[in-house]
Amino acid sequence: MAEESAAAGGAAAEKVIHTYPLIRHCDMSEEMRIEAMELSVTACEKFSQNNELAARMVKETMDKKFGPAFHVVVGESYGFEITYECTTICYMYFGGNQAVCIWKCS
């Protein structure tokens, strides 16, 4: 009887999708980090089916607010090795497996 309820509870437990950004690495200033997080969430929600448009929105806004030469990658299942200016990188996950990497390299 207890095994049946445990099995039913396990079957009902599905993959939990987080609706907040999970930051893996960030050395940005507090102001820049908060802006990058809010922009990423807004862009990923607005362009949920088009990662390219989401990345473009984040890049253009960061360029306007903090100066040019920001780069943004939005997507799933990618690896990277980049060169960036100190205190200008943020790597986060949003919505479970959607990764967003923002960095500045001039």
Buried (B, 14 or more C-beta within 10 A) or exposed (E): EEEEEEEEEEEEEEEEEEEEBEBEEBEBEEEBBEBBBEBBBBBBEEBEEEBEEBBBBBBEBBBEEBEEBBBBBBBEEEEEEEEBEEEBBBBBBBBEEBBBBBBBEE
